[in-house]
Amino acid sequence: MLRAFFDDDGRVVQLPARHAKRLVVLDYLAQSFEPGLTYTEVEVNALLRAAVAPGVDVVSARRYLVDAQMLERENGRYWRSGGSVPV
């Protein structure tokens, strides 16, 4: 069901409109960020660009991650604050 949101390389091709599906995709994107590290906005955008296909709005993805409390933001720095951690 969620395969429609990913390409063959595992990049996100579309951010789902439905909240529950979007959370699953955002969780996948959050795994691009190492827990315990902080990132500049430029670094966040670069990591997201690597995880999404061309045409996906990186700014919206970043905003959704912050809104879903998977990334926190303060004074221009971002850090991972949620999402699952693969073991």
N, CA and C atoms as a LAMMPS dump frame, in Angstrom:
ITEM: TIMESTEP
0
ITEM: NUMBER OF ATOMS
261
ITEM: BOX BOUNDS ff ff ff
-5.0000000000000000e+02 5.0000000000000000e+02
-5.0000000000000000e+02 5.0000000000000000e+02
-5.0000000000000000e+02 5.0000000000000000e+02
ITEM: ATOMS id mol type element x y z
1 1 1 N 0.828 -1.186 0
2 1 2 C 0 0 0
3 1 3 C 0.877 1.257 0
4 2 1 N 1.961 1.266 0.774
5 2 2 C 2.814 2.444 0.829
6 2 3 C 3.869 2.452 -0.268
7 3 1 N 3.986 1.38 -1.018
8 3 2 C 4.98 1.313 -2.096
9 3 3 C 4.786 2.421 -3.121
10 4 1 N 3.57 2.905 -3.255
11 4 2 C 3.284 3.966 -4.224
12 4 3 C 4.018 5.257 -3.884
13 5 1 N 4.488 5.376 -2.652
14 5 2 C 5.155 6.598 -2.221
15 5 3 C 6.676 6.516 -2.335
16 6 1 N 7.205 5.385 -2.813
17 6 2 C 8.643 5.174 -2.923
18 6 3 C 9.001 4.694 -4.323
19 7 1 N 10.205 5.073 -4.793
20 7 2 C 10.67 4.558 -6.075
21 7 3 C 11.506 3.298 -5.838
22 8 1 N 12.036 2.735 -6.896
23 8 2 C 12.797 1.492 -6.8
24 8 3 C 14.082 1.651 -5.985
25 9 1 N 14.574 2.877 -5.859
26 9 2 C 15.788 3.138 -5.082
27 9 3 C 15.482 3.45 -3.617
28 10 1 N 14.199 3.398 -3.224
29 10 2 C 13.815 3.673 -1.843
30 10 3 C 13.645 5.139 -1.52
31 11 1 N 13.655 5.989 -2.55
32 11 2 C 13.447 7.423 -2.318
33 11 3 C 11.948 7.733 -2.311
34 12 1 N 11.577 8.704 -1.517
35 12 2 C 10.183 9.129 -1.437
36 12 3 C 9.843 9.9 -2.707
37 13 1 N 8.764 9.495 -3.373
38 13 2 C 8.343 10.166 -4.606
39 13 3 C 7.156 11.093 -4.37
40 14 1 N 6.503 10.935 -3.215
41 14 2 C 5.327 11.754 -2.913
42 14 3 C 5.089 11.73 -1.413
43 15 1 N 4.721 12.87 -0.854
44 15 2 C 4.335 12.937 0.547
45 15 3 C 2.822 12.703 0.615
46 16 1 N 2.392 11.656 1.309
47 16 2 C 0.963 11.325 1.343
48 16 3 C 0.112 12.443 1.939
49 17 1 N -1.087 12.558 1.442
50 17 2 C -2.034 13.534 1.974
51 17 3 C -2.671 13.027 3.27
52 18 1 N -2.913 11.723 3.334
53 18 2 C -3.535 11.153 4.535
54 18 3 C -2.52 11.114 5.667
55 19 1 N -2.95 11.602 6.814
56 19 2 C -2.058 11.77 7.963
57 19 3 C -1.37 10.465 8.375
58 20 1 N -2.106 9.384 8.494
59 20 2 C -1.521 8.116 8.948
60 20 3 C -0.44 7.63 7.988
61 21 1 N -0.686 7.729 6.702
62 21 2 C 0.314 7.309 5.716
63 21 3 C 1.508 8.263 5.723
64 22 1 N 1.227 9.555 5.887
65 22 2 C 2.312 10.538 5.924
66 22 3 C 3.243 10.249 7.097
67 23 1 N 2.694 9.86 8.259
68 23 2 C 3.527 9.557 9.415
69 23 3 C 4.485 8.405 9.143
70 24 1 N 4.038 7.413 8.392
71 24 2 C 4.911 6.284 8.053
72 24 3 C 6.056 6.76 7.168
73 25 1 N 5.749 7.592 6.181
74 25 2 C 6.78 8.117 5.285
75 25 3 C 7.72 9.044 6.06
76 26 1 N 7.184 9.86 6.949
77 26 2 C 8.019 10.75 7.75
78 26 3 C 8.94 9.964 8.678
79 27 1 N 8.441 8.867 9.224
80 27 2 C 9.28 8.011 10.057
81 27 3 C 10.468 7.492 9.246
82 28 1 N 10.211 7.105 8.023
83 28 2 C 11.286 6.661 7.124
84 28 3 C 12.297 7.787 6.908
85 29 1 N 11.82 8.996 6.668
86 29 2 C 12.719 10.136 6.46
87 29 3 C 13.492 10.484 7.734
88 30 1 N 12.848 10.36 8.879
89 30 2 C 13.513 10.679 10.148
90 30 3 C 14.722 9.778 10.376
91 31 1 N 14.691 8.59 9.831
92 31 2 C 15.807 7.663 10.005
93 31 3 C 17.061 8.127 9.26
94 32 1 N 16.944 9.169 8.448
95 32 2 C 18.105 9.762 7.78
96 32 3 C 18.965 10.559 8.757
97 33 1 N 18.422 10.855 9.948
98 33 2 C 19.094 11.691 10.926
99 33 3 C 19.562 10.849 12.102
100 34 1 N 20.805 11.05 12.477
101 34 2 C 21.408 10.294 13.575
102 34 3 C 20.951 10.875 14.909
103 35 1 N 20.352 10.049 15.78
104 35 2 C 19.972 10.555 17.098
105 35 3 C 21.202 11.091 17.843
106 36 1 N 21.029 12.21 18.514
107 36 2 C 22.111 12.789 19.295
108 36 3 C 22.95 13.825 18.557
109 37 1 N 22.803 13.92 17.245
110 37 2 C 23.538 14.915 16.471
111 37 3 C 22.641 16.1 16.169
112 38 1 N 23.249 17.263 15.979
113 38 2 C 22.494 18.432 15.54
114 38 3 C 22.904 18.761 14.114
115 39 1 N 21.99 19.387 13.394
116 39 2 C 22.178 19.685 11.981
117 39 3 C 21.767 21.123 11.699
118 40 1 N 22.457 21.744 10.756
119 40 2 C 22.017 23.041 10.261
120 40 3 C 20.875 22.806 9.278
121 41 1 N 20.183 23.868 8.92
122 41 2 C 19.109 23.742 7.936
123 41 3 C 19.655 23.258 6.595
124 42 1 N 20.835 23.71 6.233
125 42 2 C 21.47 23.276 4.983
126 42 3 C 21.729 21.773 5.014
127 43 1 N 22.211 21.268 6.145
128 43 2 C 22.471 19.827 6.282
129 43 3 C 21.176 19.02 6.247
130 44 1 N 20.132 19.532 6.906
131 44 2 C 18.831 18.857 6.893
132 44 3 C 18.317 18.768 5.463
133 45 1 N 18.385 19.882 4.749
134 45 2 C 17.91 19.89 3.365
135 45 3 C 18.702 18.911 2.501
136 46 1 N 20.012 18.845 2.703
137 46 2 C 20.844 17.928 1.915
138 46 3 C 20.479 16.477 2.194
139 47 1 N 20.271 16.13 3.458
140 47 2 C 19.885 14.758 3.796
141 47 3 C 18.51 14.417 3.222
142 48 1 N 17.603 15.368 3.286
143 48 2 C 16.267 15.114 2.729
144 48 3 C 16.319 14.991 1.209
145 49 1 N 17.123 15.838 0.553
146 49 2 C 17.25 15.732 -0.909
147 49 3 C 17.755 14.362 -1.325
148 50 1 N 18.624 13.777 -0.522
149 50 2 C 19.146 12.443 -0.828
150 50 3 C 18.095 11.36 -0.62
151 51 1 N 17.101 11.635 0.234
152 51 2 C 16.092 10.633 0.572
153 51 3 C 14.812 10.749 -0.248
154 52 1 N 14.693 11.835 -1.021
155 52 2 C 13.473 12.018 -1.813
156 52 3 C 13.841 12.11 -3.291
157 53 1 N 12.884 11.775 -4.119
158 53 2 C 13.072 11.858 -5.566
159 53 3 C 12.941 13.316 -6.008
160 54 1 N 13.525 13.645 -7.167
161 54 2 C 13.356 15.003 -7.696
162 54 3 C 11.863 15.346 -7.807
163 55 1 N 11.538 16.565 -7.464
164 55 2 C 10.15 17.012 -7.534
165 55 3 C 9.437 17.005 -6.195
166 56 1 N 10 16.307 -5.202
167 56 2 C 9.404 16.315 -3.864
168 56 3 C 9.908 17.558 -3.134
169 57 1 N 9.003 18.3 -2.545
170 57 2 C 9.328 19.556 -1.876
171 57 3 C 10.028 19.285 -0.545
172 58 1 N 11.325 19.568 -0.504
173 58 2 C 12.143 19.334 0.689
174 58 3 C 11.691 20.228 1.843
175 59 1 N 11.306 21.444 1.554
176 59 2 C 10.859 22.369 2.609
177 59 3 C 9.608 21.824 3.287
178 60 1 N 8.677 21.3 2.508
179 60 2 C 7.467 20.708 3.098
180 60 3 C 7.812 19.485 3.927
181 61 1 N 8.707 18.653 3.428
182 61 2 C 9.115 17.459 4.176
183 61 3 C 9.722 17.866 5.52
184 62 1 N 10.591 18.874 5.5
185 62 2 C 11.22 19.346 6.735
186 62 3 C 10.157 19.876 7.703
187 63 1 N 9.235 20.652 7.185
188 63 2 C 8.164 21.212 8.021
189 63 3 C 7.298 20.105 8.617
190 64 1 N 6.944 19.116 7.803
191 64 2 C 6.148 17.989 8.302
192 64 3 C 6.895 17.227 9.395
193 65 1 N 8.211 17.043 9.241
194 65 2 C 8.997 16.35 10.266
195 65 3 C 8.979 17.127 11.58
196 66 1 N 9.076 18.438 11.513
197 66 2 C 9.023 19.261 12.72
198 66 3 C 7.621 19.215 13.316
199 67 1 N 6.596 19.346 12.486
200 67 2 C 5.216 19.318 12.971
201 67 3 C 4.873 17.981 13.628
202 68 1 N 5.442 16.891 13.114
203 68 2 C 5.19 15.553 13.655
204 68 3 C 6.101 15.253 14.848
205 69 1 N 6.923 16.216 15.243
206 69 2 C 7.846 16.11 16.366
207 69 3 C 8.862 14.981 16.179
208 70 1 N 9.229 14.751 14.922
209 70 2 C 10.306 13.802 14.631
210 70 3 C 11.64 14.534 14.53
211 71 1 N 11.573 15.837 14.229
212 71 2 C 12.72 16.732 14.302
213 71 3 C 12.317 17.914 15.167
214 72 1 N 13.257 18.383 15.966
215 72 2 C 13.057 19.611 16.735
216 72 3 C 13.953 20.684 16.138
217 73 1 N 13.572 21.931 16.357
218 73 2 C 14.312 23.053 15.785
219 73 3 C 14.441 24.158 16.836
220 74 1 N 15.656 24.692 16.941
221 74 2 C 15.881 25.828 17.832
222 74 3 C 17.142 26.557 17.377
223 75 1 N 17.028 27.871 17.249
224 75 2 C 18.168 28.716 16.865
225 75 3 C 18.87 28.225 15.603
226 76 1 N 18.098 27.812 14.629
227 76 2 C 18.676 27.391 13.362
228 76 3 C 19.313 26.014 13.374
229 77 1 N 19.169 25.271 14.461
230 77 2 C 19.715 23.915 14.566
231 77 3 C 18.56 22.923 14.663
232 78 1 N 18.757 21.764 14.087
233 78 2 C 17.757 20.704 14.089
234 78 3 C 18.366 19.461 14.709
235 79 1 N 17.536 18.646 15.349
236 79 2 C 17.974 17.348 15.856
237 79 3 C 16.782 16.404 15.834
238 80 1 N 17.11 15.144 15.748
239 80 2 C 16.072 14.112 15.7
240 80 3 C 15.484 13.939 17.103
241 81 1 N 14.16 13.94 17.159
242 81 2 C 13.483 13.834 18.45
243 81 3 C 12.383 12.79 18.447
244 82 1 N 12.268 12.04 17.367
245 82 2 C 11.218 11.027 17.286
246 82 3 C 11.444 10.091 16.142
247 83 1 N 10.467 9.251 15.913
248 83 2 C 10.578 8.252 14.867
249 83 3 C 11.17 6.967 15.423
250 84 1 N 11.047 5.916 14.667
251 84 2 C 11.556 4.626 15.119
252 84 3 C 13.055 4.524 14.884
253 85 1 N 13.68 3.63 15.605
254 85 2 C 15.112 3.402 15.455
255 85 3 C 15.295 1.922 15.106
256 86 1 N 15.841 1.642 13.919
257 86 2 C 16.044 0.231 13.551
258 86 3 C 17.081 -0.41 14.475
259 87 1 N 16.809 -1.642 14.866
260 87 2 C 17.762 -2.366 15.729
261 87 3 C 18.284 -3.603 15.048
